[in-house]
Amino acid sequence: TGCSTGSTAIGAQDAASGSVAYPNPTRGALHIDLPAGSGPPTVTVHDLLGNRVAMSHTLLKDQVIVDAQGRASGTYIVSLGYANGRQQHIRFVRE
């Protein structure tokens, strides 16, 4: 399907995509290591009800940093969209 979901374990790795999201759960920033050569993705964050949540993020060469500082505790989903049309969804917990 082209979609993948990371688990909520600390240092969770998505074996299908090679992405690693850590620390998970987090109290501040979530770091997502991107597959080599994937290019910069579009980044959106949603809560479990599907509502888009405004969280700032920083795009680096092979990493996305999502700033969850100051957000309510709960589970969120980061959606990454790549130029080749592939989508990736990573679930994380904000403590």
HTML snippet that shows the backbone in 3Dmol.js (N, CA, C, O; Angstrom):
<script src="https://3Dmol.org/build/3Dmol-min.js"></script>
<div id="view" style="width:600px;height:400px;position:relative"></div>
<script>
const pdb = `
ATOM      1  N   THR A   1       0.818  -1.209   0.000  1.00  0.00           N
ATOM      2  CA  THR A   1       0.000   0.000   0.000  1.00  0.00           C
ATOM      3  C   THR A   1       0.850   1.256   0.000  1.00  0.00           C
ATOM      4  O   THR A   1       0.347   2.348  -0.264  1.00  0.00           O
ATOM      5  N   GLY A   2       2.132   1.112   0.294  1.00  0.00           N
ATOM      6  CA  GLY A   2       2.984   2.298   0.343  1.00  0.00           C
ATOM      7  C   GLY A   2       2.918   3.024   1.668  1.00  0.00           C
ATOM      8  O   GLY A   2       3.620   4.017   1.858  1.00  0.00           O
ATOM      9  N   CYS A   3       2.095   2.556   2.588  1.00  0.00           N
ATOM     10  CA  CYS A   3       1.967   3.203   3.894  1.00  0.00           C
ATOM     11  C   CYS A   3       2.633   2.333   4.941  1.00  0.00           C
ATOM     12  O   CYS A   3       2.586   1.104   4.874  1.00  0.00           O
ATOM     13  N   SER A   4       3.249   2.981   5.900  1.00  0.00           N
ATOM     14  CA  SER A   4       3.851   2.242   6.993  1.00  0.00           C
ATOM     15  C   SER A   4       3.651   3.003   8.279  1.00  0.00           C
ATOM     16  O   SER A   4       3.541   4.229   8.279  1.00  0.00           O
ATOM     17  N   THR A   5       3.606   2.277   9.368  1.00  0.00           N
ATOM     18  CA  THR A   5       3.387   2.901  10.663  1.00  0.00           C
ATOM     19  C   THR A   5       4.434   2.413  11.638  1.00  0.00           C
ATOM     20  O   THR A   5       4.605   1.208  11.822  1.00  0.00           O
ATOM     21  N   GLY A   6       5.136   3.343  12.263  1.00  0.00           N
ATOM     22  CA  GLY A   6       6.111   2.972  13.284  1.00  0.00           C
ATOM     23  C   GLY A   6       5.396   2.657  14.582  1.00  0.00           C
ATOM     24  O   GLY A   6       4.290   3.140  14.827  1.00  0.00           O
ATOM     25  N   SER A   7       6.020   1.863  15.395  1.00  0.00           N
ATOM     26  CA  SER A   7       5.420   1.539  16.685  1.00  0.00           C
ATOM     27  C   SER A   7       5.742   2.638  17.688  1.00  0.00           C
ATOM     28  O   SER A   7       6.449   3.594  17.369  1.00  0.00           O
ATOM     29  N   THR A   8       5.225   2.498  18.882  1.00  0.00           N
ATOM     30  CA  THR A   8       5.473   3.506  19.903  1.00  0.00           C
ATOM     31  C   THR A   8       6.569   3.097  20.864  1.00  0.00           C
ATOM     32  O   THR A   8       6.655   3.642  21.965  1.00  0.00           O
ATOM     33  N   ALA A   9       7.402   2.156  20.477  1.00  0.00           N
ATOM     34  CA  ALA A   9       8.514   1.747  21.333  1.00  0.00           C
ATOM     35  C   ALA A   9       9.643   2.765  21.237  1.00  0.00           C
ATOM     36  O   ALA A   9       9.758   3.485  20.246  1.00  0.00           O
ATOM     37  N   ILE A  10      10.473   2.820  22.272  1.00  0.00           N
ATOM     38  CA  ILE A  10      11.609   3.733  22.253  1.00  0.00           C
ATOM     39  C   ILE A  10      12.536   3.343  21.125  1.00  0.00           C
ATOM     40  O   ILE A  10      12.909   2.178  20.993  1.00  0.00           O
ATOM     41  N   GLY A  11      12.914   4.327  20.301  1.00  0.00           N
ATOM     42  CA  GLY A  11      13.808   4.064  19.189  1.00  0.00           C
ATOM     43  C   GLY A  11      13.172   3.175  18.143  1.00  0.00           C
ATOM     44  O   GLY A  11      13.863   2.358  17.533  1.00  0.00           O
ATOM     45  N   ALA A  12      11.868   3.311  17.917  1.00  0.00           N
ATOM     46  CA  ALA A  12      11.155   2.443  16.986  1.00  0.00           C
ATOM     47  C   ALA A  12      11.710   2.558  15.582  1.00  0.00           C
ATOM     48  O   ALA A  12      11.988   3.655  15.097  1.00  0.00           O
ATOM     49  N   GLN A  13      11.870   1.412  14.932  1.00  0.00           N
ATOM     50  CA  GLN A  13      12.339   1.402  13.558  1.00  0.00           C
ATOM     51  C   GLN A  13      11.260   0.812  12.686  1.00  0.00           C
ATOM     52  O   GLN A  13      10.658  -0.208  13.025  1.00  0.00           O
ATOM     53  N   ASP A  14      11.016   1.464  11.550  1.00  0.00           N
ATOM     54  CA  ASP A  14      10.068   0.974  10.572  1.00  0.00           C
ATOM     55  C   ASP A  14      10.876   0.165   9.565  1.00  0.00           C
ATOM     56  O   ASP A  14      11.527   0.734   8.687  1.00  0.00           O
ATOM     57  N   ALA A  15      10.837  -1.149   9.688  1.00  0.00           N
ATOM     58  CA  ALA A  15      11.685  -2.015   8.870  1.00  0.00           C
ATOM     59  C   ALA A  15      11.403  -1.863   7.379  1.00  0.00           C
ATOM     60  O   ALA A  15      12.316  -2.000   6.565  1.00  0.00           O
ATOM     61  N   ALA A  16      10.166  -1.585   7.009  1.00  0.00           N
ATOM     62  CA  ALA A  16       9.828  -1.481   5.599  1.00  0.00           C
ATOM     63  C   ALA A  16      10.465  -0.266   4.942  1.00  0.00           C
ATOM     64  O   ALA A  16      10.779  -0.304   3.752  1.00  0.00           O
ATOM     65  N   SER A  17      10.659   0.808   5.695  1.00  0.00           N
ATOM     66  CA  SER A  17      11.157   2.044   5.096  1.00  0.00           C
ATOM     67  C   SER A  17      12.570   2.397   5.526  1.00  0.00           C
ATOM     68  O   SER A  17      13.222   3.218   4.881  1.00  0.00           O
ATOM     69  N   GLY A  18      13.058   1.791   6.607  1.00  0.00           N
ATOM     70  CA  GLY A  18      14.365   2.145   7.125  1.00  0.00           C
ATOM     71  C   GLY A  18      14.338   3.367   8.017  1.00  0.00           C
ATOM     72  O   GLY A  18      15.394   3.814   8.467  1.00  0.00           O
ATOM     73  N   SER A  19      13.163   3.926   8.291  1.00  0.00           N
ATOM     74  CA  SER A  19      13.042   5.099   9.142  1.00  0.00           C
ATOM     75  C   SER A  19      13.117   4.709  10.610  1.00  0.00           C
ATOM     76  O   SER A  19      12.651   3.644  11.015  1.00  0.00           O
ATOM     77  N   VAL A  20      13.716   5.598  11.397  1.00  0.00           N
ATOM     78  CA  VAL A  20      13.792   5.405  12.839  1.00  0.00           C
ATOM     79  C   VAL A  20      13.246   6.669  13.492  1.00  0.00           C
ATOM     80  O   VAL A  20      13.665   7.773  13.142  1.00  0.00           O
ATOM     81  N   ALA A  21      12.311   6.525  14.443  1.00  0.00           N
ATOM     82  CA  ALA A  21      11.735   7.656  15.168  1.00  0.00           C
ATOM     83  C   ALA A  21      12.099   7.528  16.638  1.00  0.00           C
ATOM     84  O   ALA A  21      11.879   6.482  17.247  1.00  0.00           O
ATOM     85  N   TYR A  22      12.652   8.584  17.205  1.00  0.00           N
ATOM     86  CA  TYR A  22      13.112   8.531  18.600  1.00  0.00           C
ATOM     87  C   TYR A  22      13.153   9.924  19.198  1.00  0.00           C
ATOM     88  O   TYR A  22      13.233  10.882  18.428  1.00  0.00           O
ATOM     89  N   PRO A  23      13.106  10.112  20.485  1.00  0.00           N
ATOM     90  CA  PRO A  23      12.612   9.129  21.452  1.00  0.00           C
ATOM     91  C   PRO A  23      11.102   9.031  21.334  1.00  0.00           C
ATOM     92  O   PRO A  23      10.427  10.016  21.036  1.00  0.00           O
ATOM     93  N   ASN A  24      10.595   7.874  21.562  1.00  0.00           N
ATOM     94  CA  ASN A  24       9.170   7.646  21.442  1.00  0.00           C
ATOM     95  C   ASN A  24       8.752   6.699  22.554  1.00  0.00           C
ATOM     96  O   ASN A  24       9.044   5.506  22.475  1.00  0.00           O
ATOM     97  N   PRO A  25       8.077   7.190  23.588  1.00  0.00           N
ATOM     98  CA  PRO A  25       7.423   8.493  23.741  1.00  0.00           C
ATOM     99  C   PRO A  25       8.428   9.634  23.941  1.00  0.00           C
ATOM    100  O   PRO A  25       9.584   9.422  24.308  1.00  0.00           O
ATOM    101  N   THR A  26       7.934  10.854  23.684  1.00  0.00           N
ATOM    102  CA  THR A  26       8.782  12.028  23.816  1.00  0.00           C
ATOM    103  C   THR A  26       8.122  13.062  24.723  1.00  0.00           C
ATOM    104  O   THR A  26       6.905  13.064  24.912  1.00  0.00           O
ATOM    105  N   ARG A  27       8.943  13.924  25.267  1.00  0.00           N
ATOM    106  CA  ARG A  27       8.440  15.070  26.044  1.00  0.00           C
ATOM    107  C   ARG A  27       8.729  16.364  25.323  1.00  0.00           C
ATOM    108  O   ARG A  27       8.308  17.431  25.772  1.00  0.00           O
ATOM    109  N   GLY A  28       9.438  16.293  24.215  1.00  0.00           N
ATOM    110  CA  GLY A  28       9.824  17.491  23.472  1.00  0.00           C
ATOM    111  C   GLY A  28       9.869  17.222  21.989  1.00  0.00           C
ATOM    112  O   GLY A  28       8.831  17.184  21.329  1.00  0.00           O
ATOM    113  N   ALA A  29      11.071  17.034  21.453  1.00  0.00           N
ATOM    114  CA  ALA A  29      11.230  16.843  20.014  1.00  0.00           C
ATOM    115  C   ALA A  29      11.269  15.367  19.647  1.00  0.00           C
ATOM    116  O   ALA A  29      11.848  14.547  20.359  1.00  0.00           O
ATOM    117  N   LEU A  30      10.637  15.047  18.512  1.00  0.00           N
ATOM    118  CA  LEU A  30      10.694  13.711  17.934  1.00  0.00           C
ATOM    119  C   LEU A  30      11.620  13.788  16.736  1.00  0.00           C
ATOM    120  O   LEU A  30      11.420  14.620  15.851  1.00  0.00           O
ATOM    121  N   HIS A  31      12.624  12.936  16.694  1.00  0.00           N
ATOM    122  CA  HIS A  31      13.568  12.886  15.582  1.00  0.00           C
ATOM    123  C   HIS A  31      13.188  11.710  14.696  1.00  0.00           C
ATOM    124  O   HIS A  31      12.980  10.600  15.186  1.00  0.00           O
ATOM    125  N   ILE A  32      13.097  11.949  13.401  1.00  0.00           N
ATOM    126  CA  ILE A  32      12.794  10.886  12.454  1.00  0.00           C
ATOM    127  C   ILE A  32      13.932  10.832  11.446  1.00  0.00           C
ATOM    128  O   ILE A  32      14.108  11.750  10.645  1.00  0.00           O
ATOM    129  N   ASP A  33      14.702   9.754  11.491  1.00  0.00           N
ATOM    130  CA  ASP A  33      15.767   9.551  10.518  1.00  0.00           C
ATOM    131  C   ASP A  33      15.140   9.025   9.234  1.00  0.00           C
ATOM    132  O   ASP A  33      14.408   8.035   9.251  1.00  0.00           O
ATOM    133  N   LEU A  34      15.431   9.691   8.125  1.00  0.00           N
ATOM    134  CA  LEU A  34      14.843   9.339   6.837  1.00  0.00           C
ATOM    135  C   LEU A  34      15.731   8.360   6.084  1.00  0.00           C
ATOM    136  O   LEU A  34      16.941   8.320   6.304  1.00  0.00           O
ATOM    137  N   PRO A  35      15.130   7.563   5.191  1.00  0.00           N
ATOM    138  CA  PRO A  35      15.943   6.675   4.361  1.00  0.00           C
ATOM    139  C   PRO A  35      16.894   7.507   3.496  1.00  0.00           C
ATOM    140  O   PRO A  35      16.531   8.588   3.032  1.00  0.00           O
ATOM    141  N   ALA A  36      18.096   7.005   3.284  1.00  0.00           N
ATOM    142  CA  ALA A  36      19.086   7.715   2.477  1.00  0.00           C
ATOM    143  C   ALA A  36      18.539   7.979   1.073  1.00  0.00           C
ATOM    144  O   ALA A  36      17.972   7.091   0.436  1.00  0.00           O
ATOM    145  N   GLY A  37      18.720   9.209   0.609  1.00  0.00           N
ATOM    146  CA  GLY A  37      18.323   9.584  -0.740  1.00  0.00           C
ATOM    147  C   GLY A  37      16.834   9.749  -0.956  1.00  0.00           C
ATOM    148  O   GLY A  37      16.386   9.826  -2.100  1.00  0.00           O
ATOM    149  N   SER A  38      16.053   9.804   0.119  1.00  0.00           N
ATOM    150  CA  SER A  38      14.599   9.913  -0.045  1.00  0.00           C
ATOM    151  C   SER A  38      14.148  11.319  -0.409  1.00  0.00           C
ATOM    152  O   SER A  38      13.036  11.504  -0.904  1.00  0.00           O
ATOM    153  N   GLY A  39      14.997  12.311  -0.170  1.00  0.00           N
ATOM    154  CA  GLY A  39      14.625  13.688  -0.450  1.00  0.00           C
ATOM    155  C   GLY A  39      13.737  14.240   0.646  1.00  0.00           C
ATOM    156  O   GLY A  39      13.220  13.488   1.472  1.00  0.00           O
ATOM    157  N   PRO A  40      13.559  15.553   0.655  1.00  0.00           N
ATOM    158  CA  PRO A  40      12.752  16.158   1.729  1.00  0.00           C
ATOM    159  C   PRO A  40      11.258  15.867   1.547  1.00  0.00           C
ATOM    160  O   PRO A  40      10.702  16.118   0.478  1.00  0.00           O
ATOM    161  N   PRO A  41      10.616  15.343   2.578  1.00  0.00           N
ATOM    162  CA  PRO A  41       9.184  15.062   2.494  1.00  0.00           C
ATOM    163  C   PRO A  41       8.343  16.263   2.909  1.00  0.00           C
ATOM    164  O   PRO A  41       8.847  17.200   3.527  1.00  0.00           O
ATOM    165  N   THR A  42       7.061  16.227   2.563  1.00  0.00           N
ATOM    166  CA  THR A  42       6.103  17.141   3.182  1.00  0.00           C
ATOM    167  C   THR A  42       5.756  16.523   4.525  1.00  0.00           C
ATOM    168  O   THR A  42       5.722  15.300   4.660  1.00  0.00           O
ATOM    169  N   VAL A  43       5.496  17.368   5.522  1.00  0.00           N
ATOM    170  CA  VAL A  43       5.258  16.879   6.881  1.00  0.00           C
ATOM    171  C   VAL A  43       3.944  17.456   7.400  1.00  0.00           C
ATOM    172  O   VAL A  43       3.746  18.670   7.388  1.00  0.00           O
ATOM    173  N   THR A  44       3.058  16.587   7.850  1.00  0.00           N
ATOM    174  CA  THR A  44       1.844  17.020   8.542  1.00  0.00           C
ATOM    175  C   THR A  44       1.681  16.157   9.785  1.00  0.00           C
ATOM    176  O   THR A  44       2.134  15.013   9.829  1.00  0.00           O
ATOM    177  N   VAL A  45       1.021  16.729  10.799  1.00  0.00           N
ATOM    178  CA  VAL A  45       0.786  16.008  12.053  1.00  0.00           C
ATOM    179  C   VAL A  45      -0.713  16.028  12.334  1.00  0.00           C
ATOM    180  O   VAL A  45      -1.371  17.059  12.190  1.00  0.00           O
ATOM    181  N   HIS A  46      -1.240  14.877  12.735  1.00  0.00           N
ATOM    182  CA  HIS A  46      -2.658  14.741  13.073  1.00  0.00           C
ATOM    183  C   HIS A  46      -2.802  14.066  14.431  1.00  0.00           C
ATOM    184  O   HIS A  46      -1.919  13.327  14.868  1.00  0.00           O
ATOM    185  N   ASP A  47      -3.923  14.330  15.090  1.00  0.00           N
ATOM    186  CA  ASP A  47      -4.237  13.574  16.301  1.00  0.00           C
ATOM    187  C   ASP A  47      -4.981  12.310  15.880  1.00  0.00           C
ATOM    188  O   ASP A  47      -5.212  12.097  14.690  1.00  0.00           O
ATOM    189  N   LEU A  48      -5.357  11.475  16.838  1.00  0.00           N
ATOM    190  CA  LEU A  48      -6.017  10.213  16.499  1.00  0.00           C
ATOM    191  C   LEU A  48      -7.432  10.385  15.965  1.00  0.00           C
ATOM    192  O   LEU A  48      -8.008   9.440  15.426  1.00  0.00           O
ATOM    193  N   LEU A  49      -7.996  11.575  16.107  1.00  0.00           N
ATOM    194  CA  LEU A  49      -9.318  11.857  15.549  1.00  0.00           C
ATOM    195  C   LEU A  49      -9.227  12.349  14.105  1.00  0.00           C
ATOM    196  O   LEU A  49     -10.245  12.587  13.455  1.00  0.00           O
ATOM    197  N   GLY A  50      -7.996  12.500  13.613  1.00  0.00           N
ATOM    198  CA  GLY A  50      -7.800  12.955  12.241  1.00  0.00           C
ATOM    199  C   GLY A  50      -7.681  14.458  12.090  1.00  0.00           C
ATOM    200  O   GLY A  50      -7.561  14.961  10.972  1.00  0.00           O
ATOM    201  N   ASN A  51      -7.714  15.187  13.204  1.00  0.00           N
ATOM    202  CA  ASN A  51      -7.586  16.640  13.149  1.00  0.00           C
ATOM    203  C   ASN A  51      -6.128  17.023  12.932  1.00  0.00           C
ATOM    204  O   ASN A  51      -5.235  16.491  13.592  1.00  0.00           O
ATOM    205  N   ARG A  52      -5.893  17.942  12.010  1.00  0.00           N
ATOM    206  CA  ARG A  52      -4.531  18.414  11.777  1.00  0.00           C
ATOM    207  C   ARG A  52      -4.083  19.245  12.981  1.00  0.00           C
ATOM    208  O   ARG A  52      -4.826  20.090  13.479  1.00  0.00           O
ATOM    209  N   VAL A  53      -2.869  18.992  13.434  1.00  0.00           N
ATOM    210  CA  VAL A  53      -2.312  19.665  14.602  1.00  0.00           C
ATOM    211  C   VAL A  53      -1.100  20.475  14.151  1.00  0.00           C
ATOM    212  O   VAL A  53      -0.216  19.955  13.470  1.00  0.00           O
ATOM    213  N   ALA A  54      -1.066  21.734  14.532  1.00  0.00           N
ATOM    214  CA  ALA A  54       0.065  22.584  14.160  1.00  0.00           C
ATOM    215  C   ALA A  54       1.251  22.278  15.064  1.00  0.00           C
ATOM    216  O   ALA A  54       1.248  22.623  16.246  1.00  0.00           O
ATOM    217  N   MET A  55       2.258  21.634  14.505  1.00  0.00           N
ATOM    218  CA  MET A  55       3.521  21.379  15.207  1.00  0.00           C
ATOM    219  C   MET A  55       4.625  21.816  14.258  1.00  0.00           C
ATOM    220  O   MET A  55       4.675  21.390  13.104  1.00  0.00           O
ATOM    221  N   SER A  56       5.501  22.666  14.754  1.00  0.00           N
ATOM    222  CA  SER A  56       6.599  23.087  13.893  1.00  0.00           C
ATOM    223  C   SER A  56       7.546  21.912  13.686  1.00  0.00           C
ATOM    224  O   SER A  56       7.637  21.002  14.510  1.00  0.00           O
ATOM    225  N   HIS A  57       8.245  21.965  12.561  1.00  0.00           N
ATOM    226  CA  HIS A  57       9.196  20.908  12.256  1.00  0.00           C
ATOM    227  C   HIS A  57      10.378  21.497  11.499  1.00  0.00           C
ATOM    228  O   HIS A  57      10.277  22.552  10.873  1.00  0.00           O
ATOM    229  N   THR A  58      11.485  20.798  11.572  1.00  0.00           N
ATOM    230  CA  THR A  58      12.704  21.203  10.889  1.00  0.00           C
ATOM    231  C   THR A  58      13.108  20.075   9.950  1.00  0.00           C
ATOM    232  O   THR A  58      13.178  18.913  10.351  1.00  0.00           O
ATOM    233  N   LEU A  59      13.373  20.429   8.696  1.00  0.00           N
ATOM    234  CA  LEU A  59      13.839  19.449   7.720  1.00  0.00           C
ATOM    235  C   LEU A  59      15.344  19.562   7.582  1.00  0.00           C
ATOM    236  O   LEU A  59      15.861  20.621   7.228  1.00  0.00           O
ATOM    237  N   LEU A  60      16.040  18.486   7.856  1.00  0.00           N
ATOM    238  CA  LEU A  60      17.476  18.405   7.632  1.00  0.00           C
ATOM    239  C   LEU A  60      17.703  17.445   6.472  1.00  0.00           C
ATOM    240  O   LEU A  60      16.742  16.906   5.923  1.00  0.00           O
ATOM    241  N   LYS A  61      18.950  17.224   6.093  1.00  0.00           N
ATOM    242  CA  LYS A  61      19.245  16.376   4.930  1.00  0.00           C
ATOM    243  C   LYS A  61      18.600  14.994   5.032  1.00  0.00           C
ATOM    244  O   LYS A  61      17.892  14.574   4.116  1.00  0.00           O
ATOM    245  N   ASP A  62      18.836  14.293   6.122  1.00  0.00           N
ATOM    246  CA  ASP A  62      18.304  12.941   6.282  1.00  0.00           C
ATOM    247  C   ASP A  62      17.505  12.787   7.564  1.00  0.00           C
ATOM    248  O   ASP A  62      17.440  11.696   8.129  1.00  0.00           O
ATOM    249  N   GLN A  63      16.889  13.888   8.032  1.00  0.00           N
ATOM    250  CA  GLN A  63      16.158  13.829   9.293  1.00  0.00           C
ATOM    251  C   GLN A  63      15.076  14.902   9.331  1.00  0.00           C
ATOM    252  O   GLN A  63      15.241  15.990   8.778  1.00  0.00           O
ATOM    253  N   VAL A  64      13.979  14.581   9.985  1.00  0.00           N
ATOM    254  CA  VAL A  64      12.919  15.532  10.299  1.00  0.00           C
ATOM    255  C   VAL A  64      12.856  15.612  11.813  1.00  0.00           C
ATOM    256  O   VAL A  64      12.873  14.584  12.491  1.00  0.00           O
ATOM    257  N   ILE A  65      12.781  16.823  12.349  1.00  0.00           N
ATOM    258  CA  ILE A  65      12.619  17.013  13.786  1.00  0.00           C
ATOM    259  C   ILE A  65      11.276  17.694  14.002  1.00  0.00           C
ATOM    260  O   ILE A  65      11.061  18.815  13.542  1.00  0.00           O
ATOM    261  N   VAL A  66      10.373  17.015  14.703  1.00  0.00           N
ATOM    262  CA  VAL A  66       9.036  17.539  14.994  1.00  0.00           C
ATOM    263  C   VAL A  66       9.041  18.051  16.422  1.00  0.00           C
ATOM    264  O   VAL A  66       9.388  17.314  17.344  1.00  0.00           O
ATOM    265  N   ASP A  67       8.657  19.311  16.615  1.00  0.00           N
ATOM    266  CA  ASP A  67       8.661  19.922  17.932  1.00  0.00           C
ATOM    267  C   ASP A  67       7.307  19.719  18.605  1.00  0.00           C
ATOM    268  O   ASP A  67       6.339  20.409  18.286  1.00  0.00           O
ATOM    269  N   ALA A  68       7.244  18.768  19.539  1.00  0.00           N
ATOM    270  CA  ALA A  68       6.007  18.480  20.265  1.00  0.00           C
ATOM    271  C   ALA A  68       5.967  19.186  21.618  1.00  0.00           C
ATOM    272  O   ALA A  68       5.031  18.993  22.394  1.00  0.00           O
ATOM    273  N   GLN A  69       6.976  19.998  21.898  1.00  0.00           N
ATOM    274  CA  GLN A  69       7.038  20.738  23.161  1.00  0.00           C
ATOM    275  C   GLN A  69       5.793  21.604  23.321  1.00  0.00           C
ATOM    276  O   GLN A  69       5.393  22.292  22.382  1.00  0.00           O
ATOM    277  N   GLY A  70       5.191  21.577  24.476  1.00  0.00           N
ATOM    278  CA  GLY A  70       4.029  22.422  24.747  1.00  0.00           C
ATOM    279  C   GLY A  70       2.714  21.863  24.222  1.00  0.00           C
ATOM    280  O   GLY A  70       1.674  22.494  24.408  1.00  0.00           O
ATOM    281  N   ARG A  71       2.722  20.711  23.577  1.00  0.00           N
ATOM    282  CA  ARG A  71       1.482  20.100  23.094  1.00  0.00           C
ATOM    283  C   ARG A  71       0.908  19.220  24.191  1.00  0.00           C
ATOM    284  O   ARG A  71       1.620  18.794  25.101  1.00  0.00           O
ATOM    285  N   ALA A  72      -0.375  18.956  24.094  1.00  0.00           N
ATOM    286  CA  ALA A  72      -1.050  18.102  25.065  1.00  0.00           C
ATOM    287  C   ALA A  72      -0.519  16.672  24.983  1.00  0.00           C
ATOM    288  O   ALA A  72      -0.124  16.205  23.915  1.00  0.00           O
ATOM    289  N   SER A  73      -0.517  15.994  26.112  1.00  0.00           N
ATOM    290  CA  SER A  73      -0.142  14.584  26.122  1.00  0.00           C
ATOM    291  C   SER A  73      -1.120  13.808  25.257  1.00  0.00           C
ATOM    292  O   SER A  73      -2.312  14.114  25.215  1.00  0.00           O
ATOM    293  N   GLY A  74      -0.605  12.808  24.573  1.00  0.00           N
ATOM    294  CA  GLY A  74      -1.476  11.992  23.738  1.00  0.00           C
ATOM    295  C   GLY A  74      -0.711  11.366  22.600  1.00  0.00           C
ATOM    296  O   GLY A  74       0.512  11.478  22.514  1.00  0.00           O
ATOM    297  N   THR A  75      -1.450  10.699  21.720  1.00  0.00           N
ATOM    298  CA  THR A  75      -0.865  10.026  20.572  1.00  0.00           C
ATOM    299  C   THR A  75      -1.115  10.861  19.323  1.00  0.00           C
ATOM    300  O   THR A  75      -2.213  11.375  19.110  1.00  0.00           O
ATOM    301  N   TYR A  76      -0.084  10.985  18.508  1.00  0.00           N
ATOM    302  CA  TYR A  76      -0.138  11.769  17.275  1.00  0.00           C
ATOM    303  C   TYR A  76       0.416  10.938  16.128  1.00  0.00           C
ATOM    304  O   TYR A  76       1.121   9.952  16.344  1.00  0.00           O
ATOM    305  N   ILE A  77       0.095  11.340  14.919  1.00  0.00           N
ATOM    306  CA  ILE A  77       0.607  10.672  13.726  1.00  0.00           C
ATOM    307  C   ILE A  77       1.279  11.705  12.841  1.00  0.00           C
ATOM    308  O   ILE A  77       0.668  12.704  12.460  1.00  0.00           O
ATOM    309  N   VAL A  78       2.547  11.456  12.514  1.00  0.00           N
ATOM    310  CA  VAL A  78       3.290  12.291  11.575  1.00  0.00           C
ATOM    311  C   VAL A  78       3.164  11.633  10.214  1.00  0.00           C
ATOM    312  O   VAL A  78       3.502  10.460  10.054  1.00  0.00           O
ATOM    313  N   SER A  79       2.678  12.385   9.229  1.00  0.00           N
ATOM    314  CA  SER A  79       2.573  11.882   7.863  1.00  0.00           C
ATOM    315  C   SER A  79       3.659  12.521   7.026  1.00  0.00           C
ATOM    316  O   SER A  79       3.797  13.743   6.989  1.00  0.00           O
ATOM    317  N   LEU A  80       4.427  11.680   6.355  1.00  0.00           N
ATOM    318  CA  LEU A  80       5.499  12.144   5.479  1.00  0.00           C
ATOM    319  C   LEU A  80       5.118  11.791   4.045  1.00  0.00           C
ATOM    320  O   LEU A  80       4.789  10.644   3.746  1.00  0.00           O
ATOM    321  N   GLY A  81       5.165  12.781   3.168  1.00  0.00           N
ATOM    322  CA  GLY A  81       4.857  12.560   1.754  1.00  0.00           C
ATOM    323  C   GLY A  81       6.093  12.828   0.924  1.00  0.00           C
ATOM    324  O   GLY A  81       6.691  13.899   1.030  1.00  0.00           O
ATOM    325  N   TYR A  82       6.484  11.870   0.099  1.00  0.00           N
ATOM    326  CA  TYR A  82       7.698  11.978  -0.699  1.00  0.00           C
ATOM    327  C   TYR A  82       7.361  12.311  -2.150  1.00  0.00           C
ATOM    328  O   TYR A  82       6.243  12.068  -2.604  1.00  0.00           O
ATOM    329  N   ALA A  83       8.328  12.865  -2.870  1.00  0.00           N
ATOM    330  CA  ALA A  83       8.148  13.295  -4.261  1.00  0.00           C
ATOM    331  C   ALA A  83       7.729  12.145  -5.173  1.00  0.00           C
ATOM    332  O   ALA A  83       7.046  12.368  -6.172  1.00  0.00           O
ATOM    333  N   ASN A  84       8.128  10.920  -4.840  1.00  0.00           N
ATOM    334  CA  ASN A  84       7.770   9.765  -5.676  1.00  0.00           C
ATOM    335  C   ASN A  84       6.349   9.261  -5.406  1.00  0.00           C
ATOM    336  O   ASN A  84       5.935   8.250  -5.974  1.00  0.00           O
ATOM    337  N   GLY A  85       5.607   9.955  -4.549  1.00  0.00           N
ATOM    338  CA  GLY A  85       4.227   9.585  -4.240  1.00  0.00           C
ATOM    339  C   GLY A  85       4.075   8.679  -3.036  1.00  0.00           C
ATOM    340  O   GLY A  85       2.953   8.410  -2.606  1.00  0.00           O
ATOM    341  N   ARG A  86       5.179   8.202  -2.481  1.00  0.00           N
ATOM    342  CA  ARG A  86       5.121   7.321  -1.315  1.00  0.00           C
ATOM    343  C   ARG A  86       4.708   8.113  -0.078  1.00  0.00           C
ATOM    344  O   ARG A  86       5.125   9.256   0.106  1.00  0.00           O
ATOM    345  N   GLN A  87       3.901   7.506   0.753  1.00  0.00           N
ATOM    346  CA  GLN A  87       3.460   8.090   2.017  1.00  0.00           C
ATOM    347  C   GLN A  87       3.965   7.221   3.160  1.00  0.00           C
ATOM    348  O   GLN A  87       4.037   5.998   3.039  1.00  0.00           O
ATOM    349  N   GLN A  88       4.312   7.860   4.261  1.00  0.00           N
ATOM    350  CA  GLN A  88       4.718   7.134   5.457  1.00  0.00           C
ATOM    351  C   GLN A  88       4.021   7.783   6.645  1.00  0.00           C
ATOM    352  O   GLN A  88       3.928   9.008   6.723  1.00  0.00           O
ATOM    353  N   HIS A  89       3.537   6.969   7.561  1.00  0.00           N
ATOM    354  CA  HIS A  89       2.828   7.462   8.739  1.00  0.00           C
ATOM    355  C   HIS A  89       3.502   6.882   9.975  1.00  0.00           C
ATOM    356  O   HIS A  89       3.644   5.666  10.111  1.00  0.00           O
ATOM    357  N   ILE A  90       3.913   7.771  10.870  1.00  0.00           N
ATOM    358  CA  ILE A  90       4.614   7.358  12.076  1.00  0.00           C
ATOM    359  C   ILE A  90       3.820   7.817  13.292  1.00  0.00           C
ATOM    360  O   ILE A  90       3.556   9.006  13.469  1.00  0.00           O
ATOM    361  N   ARG A  91       3.450   6.864  14.115  1.00  0.00           N
ATOM    362  CA  ARG A  91       2.690   7.154  15.329  1.00  0.00           C
ATOM    363  C   ARG A  91       3.679   7.419  16.461  1.00  0.00           C
ATOM    364  O   ARG A  91       4.661   6.696  16.622  1.00  0.00           O
ATOM    365  N   PHE A  92       3.404   8.471  17.246  1.00  0.00           N
ATOM    366  CA  PHE A  92       4.245   8.726  18.413  1.00  0.00           C
ATOM    367  C   PHE A  92       3.405   9.220  19.566  1.00  0.00           C
ATOM    368  O   PHE A  92       2.283   9.694  19.384  1.00  0.00           O
ATOM    369  N   VAL A  93       3.969   9.102  20.767  1.00  0.00           N
ATOM    370  CA  VAL A  93       3.276   9.506  21.986  1.00  0.00           C
ATOM    371  C   VAL A  93       3.980  10.716  22.567  1.00  0.00           C
ATOM    372  O   VAL A  93       5.201  10.725  22.725  1.00  0.00           O
ATOM    373  N   ARG A  94       3.200  11.736  22.884  1.00  0.00           N
ATOM    374  CA  ARG A  94       3.698  12.923  23.600  1.00  0.00           C
ATOM    375  C   ARG A  94       3.313  12.719  25.056  1.00  0.00           C
ATOM    376  O   ARG A  94       2.129  12.670  25.390  1.00  0.00           O
ATOM    377  N   GLU A  95       4.335  12.599  25.937  1.00  0.00           N
ATOM    378  CA  GLU A  95       4.066  12.383  27.370  1.00  0.00           C
ATOM    379  C   GLU A  95       3.620  13.662  28.032  1.00  0.00           C
ATOM    380  O   GLU A  95       3.349  13.674  29.233  1.00  0.00           O
TER     381      GLU A  95
END
`;
const viewer = $3Dmol.createViewer("view");
viewer.addModel(pdb, "pdb");
viewer.setStyle({}, {cartoon: {color: "spectrum"}});
viewer.zoomTo();
viewer.render();
</script>
